[in-house]
Amino acid sequence: MPFHIPATAEQISRYVFCPGSQARAQRIAQRFEGMQTISEDRGIVVYSGTFQRIFMTACGTGMGGPATAIALEELGQLGADTFIRAGSCGVLQAEQSPGDIIIASGTYRSGGTSGEYLPPAFPAVPTFAVLRALVRAAEALGVAVSVGVGLALDAFYGTRNDAVLGVVHDAGGRFIEMESDTVFIVGQRRGWRTGALFTADGAAGDVKPEWGREAYRLAEGQMIEIALQAMVGLAGEDGAR
């Protein structure tokens, strides 16, 4: 049994949602039929159940690369091999606002954890099949999204990466958050499928504004639906029943 997720392989699906927020993991799991709480140890919450007859798991990993890597590694030990991060993010471009939904096509690696897996020059990108499934799900639901590259870093309040943030902004970067680089790189190193999408909770230069909370809340629900339908699509391609 893993050190931090006391569970058995039978309790964990191969199909996992891995938001940083424990509350969002619960909101995803509330869409499951027969939802069960599997683990609540060390701040890593895990739920399993079925959605459209597909057995799925939702895990709130906690914030940052180290916690995310631990959660993915231990879920992988229990048989998980497909991970979708459904998270929140800040945005970098002036035209973006709270409630925008962004699907990641790649992440600039400014965090430290991914460097323990693969060298810095190795790109942090999602698995194409997962990226495609997310885009297809958004199109089928009629939800407007953007697809692009962003930045992941370790220090929410840090300043060392201000120059990097400027470079990513100038190159058209769409998001800033703390976990997608780790999800992509750990998945690449271990041979797992990964993807990520985010709901913007702020505007450029305005972090988590009060005026954007309602737009964020509504879009978060749409993001969750995109993630669920994308996972159903992936399971269908796998021949899951």
Number of C-alpha atoms within 10 A of each C-alpha: 11 15 10 16 21 13 17 14 14 8 19 24 23 18 23 26 30 31 29 25 20 21 13 22 25 20 15 24 25 17 16 23 16 12 18 16 15 20 18 16 12 12 16 21 23 30 26 25 23 17 20 13 12 18 22 27 30 32 32 26 28 20 18 23 25 17 19 25 21 18 23 25 16 18 26 22 15 20 17 21 19 24 30 27 25 27 27 26 27 26 29 24 16 10 8 17 21 26 24 23 28 26 26 24 20 23 28 21 25 19 23 17 22 25 17 11 17 15 10 15 8 13 16 25 23 27 21 13 15 22 24 17 21 28 22 16 21 21 13 11 13 11 15 12 18 13 15 15 21 29 28 25 24 19 14 12 6 9 9 9 14 9 10 13 21 12 12 19 21 11 11 13 21 24 29 25 24 23 32 38 31 29 26 26 28 27 26 20 11 13 12 19 22 26 30 29 29 27 30 29 28 25 22 16 11 14 15 16 11 10 10 18 15 13 16 22 15 12 21 24 15 20 26 22 18 25 26 23 20 23 25 23 20 19 18 12 11 9 8 12 10
